[in-house]
Amino acid sequence: MAPKRRLPFAKKRSKRSHFPVLFFVILCVLAAAVFFIGSDQGDTPAVPSKKVAKWREWQTLQDLKSLFSKEVLDVIVSSTNDMGPMSLDNFRKNNLSASWIVSGLETSNATYELSQPTMHARQEKPKAKEDKSSDGRAQWSDSPTQQARRQLIEKRRGKRAAEFVKLDDEVTVKLENTAIERSQSVESAVLGKYNIWRQEMENENADSMVRLMRDQIIMARVYLSVAKMKNKLELYQALQSRLKESQHVLGDANSDAGLQHSAHEKMKAMGQVLSKAREQLYDCKLVTGKLRAMLQTADEQVRSMKKQSIFLSQLAAKTIPNGIHCLSMRLTIDYNLLPLEKREFHMSENLENSSLYHYALFSDNVLAASVVVNSTIMNAKDPSMHVFHLVTDKLNFGAMNMWFLLNPPGKATIHVENVDDFKWLNSSYCPVLRQLESATMKEYYFKAGHSTSLSNGASNLKYRNPKYLSMLNHLRFYLPQVYPKLDKILFLDDDIVVQKDLTGLWALNLNGKVNGAVETCGESFHRFDKYLNFSNPHIARNFDPNACGWAYGMNIFDLKEWKTKDITGIYHKWQNMNEDRLLWKLGTLPPGLITFYGLTHPLNKLWHVLGLGYNPSVDRLEIENAAVVHYNGNMKPWLEIGMTKYRSYWTKYVKYDHPYLRNCKLNEYS
């Protein structure tokens, strides 16, 4: 019953204490919230003690050390001492080098943790003053000591940077010089490479299967011979069988990509047989002897193939393309059908006018002669001042006349003569004609299969060119006799192309010399010792082996000085001494070097650029700047073996749309 009596009182008391309790709970919650918010934001007490401040500073530095490397901290401290407090915002604003930017961290946290210790450290310096710039960023005024220190640092940095730039320039120059020396030392004969450095960049493992199969074939041949010698018939048959299989699979392949699919299996099978043969047959002395014999045989085969290649090259150079032969025959037929009154050229009065520009051209090739004339006239400033003296042989006389009657060279003068009409040019007067009629010379030329000629070496093959039998080639030594009333004449070969006006050559002062020519001694093989036999005492006593050679093809001759110095007589003297061909081989350049020795005036090399008939690496800029380009060598531009890269300089002066050329199927690509 007592509990029941006290229940109303308890209820009344509970109502009185409800509001204080609620107030107390709210106060506790607010206090806890303020505590947690304050701890999250890192607010410090209003007046922290020195102990707490030092502890917090030490704790912050430890956190920084865990975040940044020692180098970064050194930069921060140094920059703080010089430029005031900084944060990672400075990094983002490019105030420091990008190499010091910390990646992989949250920027806001890093900024906060970095700014705190620097701010505390800065607050301990009461002398530093802060002001605001117009853009609101903090700027720090420095003491004179700090300014002097900063200037010194900047000066050191600039000096160090200049040293690095200078060192870098020196290294670059050194590398460039090394590269130039390297390129000069590389042989230009390596023409199959895309560039001179490719050899260093080649993959040593490229086409390894092809090389391995070739090595296996060589060793199989060695062991095949040894097995037969030692009567190992079973092994001999196995080696022979595998050898045939490998040769069949290898075929003409030069790379792994060209091998048949079964190559790997055949190579493996051959390896097994060779391993067995090595176990049963290997004898170091015997195998070495076999390899040496194989090497000697291969060397002989290479020399034989090289001789055959030279012979075929010379043979190709001697041949006349079908189209040019057809052209000559058609022109000759039409010329013979032409009435006599229509066979004459106009302006014959200019032929002996020494005030005009006269050219001598000796050729039996109608198409080549037309290119020389066309290119000269098309590049001449005043074509009416130019006179062409063409001399050909009896076979091509009609064709040459007919072509230039149908295609006269504009306002220029042209005249065609037959060398057989020069009755003064006979064997009693001309030593070379007498020598060509001798029995020994006939044997040299017409018994090429004799053991004393062809088998003596391929080096003699080039001298069996029919041009050496033609007096057209030797007529250059008789210019005053052919043109007695002229004072100067420009001699041109028929394998040249004129690209500029040549009248400046007549104005050159030859300084009392007879021959104006471009020297070719830039290369060692164009000196006298490569053309003349200096073991002969006549040659050794009279000439310098290192004397500079020069080129035929474009030569300006002073015919007055020629007559005064009796150049033709000098030529006859030495030609008579060379009847047995002991002073030089056949040709016109060696006797020309002897005849005009000390009488040749060197011309600027741009007058005459040579090598387009044999040298695939003539500088294109030299060709384009040259007054005359010369296709000396076997690869003439009208032959199939001519180099395509140089052919366009010649073909642009050929009238391929001419009816005669079309009828003979002569075109730019034939």
C-alpha positions in Angstrom: 0.0 0.0 0.0 2.9 2.4 0.7 4.1 2.5 -2.9 0.7 3.4 -4.0 0.5 6.3 -1.6 3.9 7.7 -2.8 3.3 7.5 -6.5 1.6 10.8 -7.0 4.4 12.6 -5.2 7.0 11.0 -7.4 5.2 12.0 -10.5 5.0 15.6 -9.4 8.7 15.7 -8.6 9.6 14.3 -12.0 7.8 17.2 -13.7 9.8 19.8 -11.8 13.3 18.3 -12.8 12.7 17.8 -16.6 13.9 21.1 -17.8 17.3 21.2 -16.0 18.1 17.7 -17.2 17.3 18.6 -20.8 19.5 21.7 -20.6 22.4 19.7 -19.2 22.2 17.2 -22.1 22.2 20.0 -24.7 25.2 21.7 -23.1 27.2 18.4 -23.1 26.4 17.8 -26.8 27.5 21.4 -27.7 30.7 21.1 -25.7 31.6 17.8 -27.4 30.8 19.3 -30.9 33.0 22.4 -30.2 35.8 20.1 -29.0 35.7 17.9 -32.0 35.4 20.7 -34.5 38.3 22.5 -32.9 40.5 19.4 -33.0 39.6 18.8 -36.7 40.5 22.3 -37.7 43.7 22.3 -35.8 43.0 25.5 -33.8 45.5 26.2 -31.2 44.6 27.5 -27.8 44.6 31.3 -27.6 47.7 31.4 -25.6 49.6 28.1 -26.0 52.5 27.5 -23.7 56.1 27.4 -25.2 56.3 23.7 -24.4 53.2 22.9 -26.4 54.3 25.1 -29.3 57.7 23.5 -29.5 56.2 20.0 -29.4 53.8 20.9 -32.2 56.6 22.4 -34.3 58.7 19.2 -33.8 55.7 17.1 -34.7 55.1 19.1 -37.9 58.7 18.9 -39.0 58.6 15.1 -38.5 55.5 14.9 -40.8 57.3 17.1 -43.4 60.4 14.8 -43.3 58.1 11.8 -44.0 56.5 13.7 -46.9 59.6 15.3 -48.6 63.2 14.3 -49.4 66.1 16.1 -47.8 66.8 18.0 -51.0 63.3 19.4 -51.2 63.4 20.5 -47.5 66.8 22.2 -48.1 65.3 24.2 -51.0 62.2 25.1 -48.8 64.4 26.3 -46.0 66.7 28.3 -48.3 63.8 29.9 -50.2 62.0 30.7 -46.9 65.0 32.5 -45.6 65.3 34.5 -48.8 61.7 35.0 -49.9 59.5 34.5 -46.9 56.9 31.8 -46.2 55.8 29.6 -49.1 53.4 26.8 -49.7 52.7 24.3 -52.5 50.6 27.1 -54.1 54.0 28.6 -55.0 54.8 25.4 -56.9 51.5 25.6 -58.8 52.1 29.2 -59.6 55.5 28.3 -61.2 57.5 30.2 -58.6 59.8 27.2 -58.4 61.3 24.9 -60.9 58.9 22.1 -62.0 61.5 19.6 -60.9 60.6 20.3 -57.2 56.9 19.7 -57.6 55.7 16.9 -55.4 53.4 14.5 -57.2 51.1 11.9 -55.7 49.9 14.0 -52.8 46.7 15.9 -52.2 47.5 19.5 -52.8 45.3 21.0 -50.0 46.8 18.8 -47.3 50.3 19.3 -48.5 49.8 23.0 -48.7 48.4 23.1 -45.2 51.2 21.1 -43.6 53.9 23.0 -45.5 52.5 26.4 -44.6 52.1 25.8 -40.9 55.8 25.4 -39.8 56.9 28.2 -42.1 54.4 30.6 -40.7 55.5 29.7 -37.1 59.1 30.2 -38.1 58.3 33.5 -39.8 56.3 34.8 -36.8 59.4 34.4 -34.6 61.2 37.1 -36.7 59.7 40.4 -35.5 61.9 42.5 -37.8 60.4 41.2 -41.0 57.7 43.3 -42.4 54.8 42.3 -44.6 52.9 44.5 -47.0 50.4 43.9 -49.7 50.9 44.4 -53.4 48.2 45.6 -55.8 47.2 42.0 -56.6 46.8 41.0 -53.0 49.8 38.7 -52.7 52.2 39.0 -49.8 55.6 40.6 -50.5 58.5 40.7 -48.1 61.0 43.4 -47.8 64.6 42.2 -47.3 67.5 43.5 -45.4 70.6 44.7 -47.3 72.4 41.6 -46.3 69.7 39.3 -47.7 69.6 41.4 -50.9 73.4 41.2 -51.4 73.2 37.4 -50.7 70.4 36.9 -53.2 72.3 38.9 -55.9 75.4 36.8 -55.2 73.3 33.6 -55.6 71.8 34.9 -58.8 75.3 35.8 -60.1 76.6 32.3 -59.3 73.6 30.7 -61.0 74.1 32.7 -64.1 77.8 31.9 -64.2 77.1 28.2 -63.7 74.5 28.2 -66.4 76.9 29.9 -68.8 79.5 27.3 -68.1 77.0 24.5 -68.8 76.0 26.1 -72.1 79.6 26.5 -73.1 80.4 22.9 -72.2 77.3 21.7 -74.1 78.4 23.7 -77.2 81.9 22.2 -77.0 80.5 18.7 -76.7 78.2 19.3 -79.7 81.1 20.6 -81.8 83.2 17.7 -80.8 80.5 15.2 -81.8 79.9 17.0 -85.1 83.6 16.9 -85.9 83.8 13.2 -85.0 80.8 12.5 -87.3 82.5 14.3 -90.2 85.7 12.5 -89.7 83.8 9.2 -89.6 81.9 10.0 -92.7 85.1 10.9 -94.6 86.7 7.7 -93.6 83.9 5.5 -94.8 84.5 4.2 -98.4 82.2 5.7 -100.9 82.1 2.3 -102.7 79.5 1.1 -100.2 76.7 2.1 -102.5 74.2 -0.6 -101.6 73.5 1.0 -98.2 70.8 3.5 -97.6 73.3 5.7 -95.8 76.9 5.4 -94.5 75.8 4.7 -90.9 73.6 1.7 -91.7 76.4 -0.8 -91.4 76.6 0.0 -87.7 72.9 -0.3 -87.2 72.5 -3.7 -88.9 71.1 -6.6 -86.9 73.7 -9.2 -86.5 71.0 -11.9 -86.3 69.3 -10.9 -89.5 69.0 -13.7 -92.0 70.7 -16.1 -89.6 69.0 -19.2 -91.2 70.4 -18.4 -94.7 73.9 -17.9 -93.3 73.7 -21.1 -91.3 72.5 -23.2 -94.3 75.3 -21.8 -96.4 77.8 -22.8 -93.7 76.2 -26.2 -93.5 76.5 -26.7 -97.3 80.2 -25.7 -97.2 81.0 -28.2 -94.4 78.9 -30.9 -96.1 81.1 -30.6 -99.2 84.2 -30.9 -97.0 83.0 -34.0 -95.3 81.6 -35.4 -98.6 85.1 -35.3 -100.0 86.6 -36.8 -96.8 83.9 -39.6 -96.6 84.7 -40.6 -100.2 88.4 -40.6 -99.4 87.9 -42.8 -96.4 85.4 -45.1 -98.1 82.5 -44.2 -95.8 79.8 -44.9 -98.4 76.8 -44.8 -96.1 77.8 -41.5 -94.6 78.8 -40.3 -98.1 75.3 -41.0 -99.4 73.6 -39.4 -96.4 75.7 -36.2 -96.9 75.0 -36.1 -100.6 71.3 -36.5 -100.1 71.1 -33.8 -97.4 73.3 -31.5 -99.5 70.9 -31.7 -102.4 68.0 -31.0 -100.2 69.6 -28.0 -98.6 70.7 -26.6 -102.0 67.1 -27.0 -103.3 65.6 -25.3 -100.2 68.1 -22.5 -100.2 67.8 -21.8 -103.9 68.5 -18.2 -104.7 67.3 -16.9 -101.4 69.3 -14.0 -99.9 67.1 -13.6 -96.8 65.2 -15.8 -94.3 62.0 -14.5 -95.8 62.8 -16.1 -99.1 63.3 -19.6 -97.7 60.9 -22.4 -98.2 58.7 -23.5 -95.3 60.6 -26.8 -94.9 63.9 -25.0 -94.4 64.0 -25.4 -90.7 63.4 -29.2 -90.9 66.1 -29.6 -93.6 68.5 -27.5 -91.6 67.9 -29.7 -88.5 68.4 -32.9 -90.6 71.6 -31.5 -92.1 72.9 -30.6 -88.6 72.4 -34.2 -87.4 74.3 -35.6 -90.4 77.1 -33.2 -90.0 77.3 -34.0 -86.3 77.6 -37.7 -87.2 80.2 -36.9 -89.9 82.2 -34.9 -87.4 82.4 -37.8 -85.0 83.5 -40.2 -87.6 85.6 -38.1 -90.1 86.9 -35.1 -88.3 90.7 -34.5 -88.9 91.8 -31.0 -88.3 94.7 -31.0 -90.8 92.6 -32.7 -93.5 89.5 -30.5 -93.0 91.8 -27.4 -93.1 93.4 -28.5 -96.4 89.9 -29.1 -97.9 88.7 -25.7 -96.9 91.8 -24.0 -98.2 91.4 -25.8 -101.6 87.7 -24.7 -101.7 88.7 -21.1 -100.9 91.3 -21.1 -103.7 88.7 -22.5 -106.2 86.2 -19.9 -105.2 88.7 -17.2 -105.6 89.5 -18.4 -109.1 85.8 -18.5 -110.0 85.4 -14.9 -108.7 88.3 -13.6 -110.8 86.9 -15.5 -113.8 83.4 -14.0 -113.3 84.9 -10.5 -112.8 86.8 -10.8 -116.1 83.7 -12.0 -117.8 81.7 -9.1 -116.3 84.2 -6.6 -117.6 84.2 -8.2 -121.0 80.4 -8.0 -121.2 80.5 -4.4 -120.0 83.0 -3.5 -122.7 80.9 -5.5 -125.3 77.8 -3.6 -124.3 79.6 -0.3 -124.6 80.7 -1.2 -128.2 77.3 -2.1 -129.4 75.0 0.3 -131.3 71.3 0.1 -130.1 68.9 -1.1 -132.8 67.0 2.2 -132.7 70.2 4.3 -133.5 71.2 1.8 -136.2 67.7 2.1 -137.7 67.9 5.9 -137.6 71.2 6.0 -139.4 70.1 3.6 -142.1 66.8 5.4 -142.8 68.6 8.8 -142.9 71.3 7.4 -145.2 68.7 6.0 -147.6 66.8 9.3 -147.8 70.0 11.3 -148.2 71.0 9.2 -151.2 67.6 9.9 -152.7 68.0 13.6 -152.2 68.9 15.7 -155.3 72.5 17.1 -155.2 71.3 20.7 -155.1 69.5 20.1 -151.8 72.4 18.5 -150.0 74.2 21.8 -149.4 74.1 23.8 -146.0 73.6 27.5 -145.9 76.0 30.2 -144.6 79.1 28.3 -145.7 81.0 31.7 -145.7 81.1 31.5 -141.9 83.2 28.4 -141.8 86.5 30.3 -142.0 85.4 33.5 -140.1 87.8 33.6 -137.1 85.6 36.2 -135.4 82.9 33.6 -134.7 82.8 30.8 -132.2 83.9 27.6 -133.8 83.3 24.0 -132.5 84.9 20.8 -133.6 82.8 17.6 -133.2 84.0 14.2 -134.4 81.3 11.5 -134.2 79.8 8.6 -135.9 76.6 8.7 -133.7 73.8 10.8 -135.3 71.7 11.0 -132.1 74.6 11.9 -129.8 75.8 14.6 -132.2 72.3 16.1 -132.4 72.2 16.4 -128.6 75.6 18.2 -128.5 74.5 20.7 -131.2 70.9 21.2 -129.8 72.1 21.7 -126.2 74.8 24.2 -127.3 72.4 26.3 -129.4 69.6 26.2 -126.8 71.9 27.6 -124.2 73.7 30.1 -126.4 73.1 33.8 -126.0 73.5 34.5 -129.7 73.2 31.3 -131.8 74.1 33.1 -135.0 77.7 33.5 -133.8 78.3 29.8 -133.5 79.7 27.5 -136.1 79.8 23.7 -135.9 82.4 21.6 -137.8 81.2 18.0 -137.8 83.5 15.2 -139.1 82.2 11.6 -139.4 83.1 8.5 -141.2 82.0 7.3 -144.6 79.3 5.0 -143.2 77.5 7.8 -141.3 78.2 10.7 -143.6 74.9 10.6 -145.4 72.9 10.1 -142.2 74.7 13.0 -140.4 74.1 15.3 -143.4 70.4 14.3 -143.7 69.6 14.8 -140.0 71.0 18.4 -139.9 69.4 19.3 -143.3 66.1 18.2 -141.8 66.9 19.8 -138.4 69.1 22.8 -139.0 70.4 24.4 -135.7 68.5 27.7 -136.0 70.7 30.7 -136.9 73.9 28.8 -136.3 76.1 27.5 -139.0 76.9 23.8 -139.5 79.1 21.8 -141.8 79.6 18.0 -142.1 82.7 16.4 -143.5 83.9 12.9 -144.2 87.2 11.9 -142.6 88.0 9.7 -145.6 88.1 12.9 -147.8 91.2 14.1 -145.9 93.7 12.7 -148.4 96.7 14.1 -146.4 95.7 11.9 -143.5 97.5 8.7 -144.6 99.9 6.1 -143.1 103.0 7.9 -144.5 102.1 11.0 -142.5 100.3 9.7 -139.5 102.1 7.2 -137.3 99.0 5.8 -135.7 97.5 4.8 -139.1 100.7 3.0 -139.9 100.7 1.2 -136.6 97.0 0.2 -137.0 97.9 -1.4 -140.3 100.8 -3.4 -138.8 100.6 -7.2 -138.3 101.1 -7.0 -134.5 98.2 -4.5 -134.1 95.9 -6.7 -136.3 96.7 -9.6 -134.1 96.0 -7.6 -131.0 92.6 -6.5 -132.3 91.4 -9.4 -134.4 92.8 -12.4 -132.7 91.2 -11.8 -129.3 90.8 -15.5 -128.6 94.6 -16.1 -128.9 96.2 -17.2 -125.6 98.6 -14.2 -125.8 95.9 -11.6 -125.7 92.5 -12.3 -124.1 93.9 -14.7 -121.4 96.5 -12.1 -120.3 94.0 -10.1 -118.4 90.7 -8.3 -118.6 92.5 -5.0 -118.3 93.3 -5.1 -122.0 89.8 -5.6 -123.1 88.8 -1.9 -123.0 91.5 -1.1 -125.5 89.9 -3.4 -128.0 87.1 -0.9 -128.5 86.5 -0.1 -132.2 86.9 3.6 -131.5 90.6 3.1 -131.2 90.7 1.8 -134.8 88.9 4.9 -136.1 90.8 8.0 -137.1 87.9 10.0 -135.8 89.4 9.4 -132.4 92.9 10.6 -133.4 91.8 13.5 -135.5 92.0 15.8 -132.4 95.8 15.9 -132.9 95.5 17.4 -136.3 93.2 20.4 -135.7 95.4 23.0 -137.4 95.6 20.8 -140.5 91.8 20.4 -140.6 91.0 24.0 -139.9 94.0 26.0 -141.1 92.4 29.4 -141.1 91.0 29.4 -137.5 92.8 30.9 -134.5 90.8 29.2 -131.7 88.4 26.2 -131.6 86.5 24.4 -128.9 86.7 20.7 -129.1 83.7 18.7 -127.9 83.2 15.0 -127.5 79.8 13.5 -128.6 79.0 12.2 -125.1 78.6 15.6 -123.5 75.7 17.9 -122.9 76.0 21.7 -122.9 74.0 23.5 -120.1 75.3 27.1 -120.3 76.6 29.6 -122.8 80.2 28.7 -123.7 81.3 31.9 -125.4 83.3 32.9 -122.3 85.9 30.3 -123.1 87.1 32.3 -126.2 87.8 35.3 -124.0 90.0 33.3 -121.6 93.7 34.1 -121.5 95.6 30.8 -121.8 98.9 32.5 -120.8 100.8 31.2 -123.8 99.5 27.6 -123.3 97.9 25.6 -126.1 95.2 23.6 -124.3 92.6 24.9 -121.9 91.2 21.9 -119.9 89.7 20.9 -116.5 92.2 19.1 -114.4 91.2 15.7 -112.8 93.9 15.2 -110.3 91.5 15.5 -107.3 91.5 11.7 -107.4 94.8 9.8 -107.2 94.0 7.6 -110.2 94.0 10.6 -112.5 97.7 11.3 -112.3 100.3 10.6 -114.9 101.5 7.3 -113.3 98.2 5.7 -114.0 98.4 6.3 -117.7 102.1 6.1 -118.5 104.7 3.4 -118.0 107.2 5.0 -115.7 109.4 1.9 -115.7 110.4 3.0 -119.2 113.4 5.4 -119.0 112.0 7.7 -121.7 108.9 8.3 -119.6 110.7 8.4 -116.3 113.2 11.0 -117.5 110.7 13.4 -119.1 107.6 13.4 -116.9 106.5 13.7 -113.3 104.5 10.6 -112.1 102.4 12.8 -109.8 101.7 15.4 -112.5 98.0 16.3 -112.7 95.9 14.7 -115.4 93.2 16.6 -117.3 90.2 15.6 -119.3 89.3 15.5 -123.0 85.7 16.2 -123.9 85.6 20.0 -123.7 88.9 21.7 -124.6 89.7 25.2 -125.9 92.7 25.1 -128.2 94.8 28.1 -129.3 95.7 27.0 -132.9 98.2 29.8 -133.3 100.2 28.6 -130.3 99.7 25.0 -131.6 101.4 25.8 -134.8 104.2 27.8 -133.1 105.0 25.0 -130.7 104.5 22.2 -133.3 102.2 20.2 -131.2 101.4 17.7 -134.0 105.2 17.1 -134.4 105.5 16.3 -130.7 102.6 13.9 -131.0 104.2 12.1 -133.9 107.5 11.8 -132.1 106.0 10.1 -129.1 103.6 8.0 -131.2 106.5 6.6 -133.1 108.3 5.7 -129.9 105.2 3.8 -128.7 104.9 1.4 -131.7 105.4 -1.6 -129.4 102.9 -0.1 -126.9 105.5 0.0 -124.1 105.0 3.6 -123.2 101.2 3.5 -122.9 98.3 1.4 -124.0 96.0 2.4 -126.8 93.9 5.5 -126.5 94.1 9.2 -127.0 94.4 10.5 -123.4 97.9 9.2 -122.6 99.5 10.7 -125.8 97.5 13.8 -125.1 99.0 14.1 -121.6 102.4 13.7 -123.1 101.9 16.0 -126.1 100.4 18.9 -124.0 102.7 18.4 -121.0 103.4 21.8 -119.6 101.2 23.4 -122.2 97.8 23.0 -120.5 96.0 25.9 -118.8 93.7 24.7 -116.0 90.0 25.7 -116.3 87.5 26.2 -113.5 86.0 22.8 -112.7 82.4 24.1 -113.3 83.2 24.4 -117.0 83.3 20.6 -117.3 82.0 18.0 -114.8 82.9 14.4 -115.6 81.9 10.9 -114.5 78.3 10.6 -115.5 79.1 7.4 -117.5 80.7 5.5 -114.6 80.4 7.3 -111.3 77.0 6.9 -109.5 77.8 9.5 -106.8 78.5 12.7 -108.7 77.1 15.6 -106.7 73.8 16.7 -108.2 74.6 20.4 -107.4 77.8 20.2 -109.4 75.9 18.7 -112.3 73.3 21.4 -112.3 75.9 24.2 -112.0 78.2 22.8 -114.7 78.5 24.4 -118.1 79.2 21.0 -119.7 78.5 17.5 -118.2 80.4 14.5 -119.6 79.2 10.9 -119.8 82.7 9.6 -120.0 82.8 5.8 -119.3 80.9 2.8 -120.6 77.4 3.8 -119.4 76.4 6.2 -122.1 73.0 7.8 -121.8 71.8 6.2 -125.2 72.6 2.7 -124.0 70.5 0.4 -121.8 73.3 0.2 -119.3 73.3 4.0 -118.9 72.6 5.3 -115.4 68.9 6.3 -115.1 69.6 9.0 -112.5 71.7 11.0 -115.1 69.8 10.2 -118.3 67.3 13.1 -118.0 70.1 15.7 -118.5 70.7 14.2 -122.0 67.2 13.1 -123.0 65.7 16.6 -122.7 67.6 17.6 -125.8 66.4 14.7 -127.9 63.4 15.3 -130.2 61.6 12.1 -129.4 58.5 13.3 -131.3 60.5 13.4 -134.6 59.0 11.0 -137.2 62.4 9.3 -137.8 62.8 8.6 -134.1 59.2 7.3 -133.8 59.6 5.0 -136.8 62.8 3.6 -135.3 61.0 3.1 -131.9 63.4 5.4 -130.1 61.8 6.9 -127.0 62.9 8.2 -123.7 62.6 4.8 -122.0 64.1 2.6 -124.8 
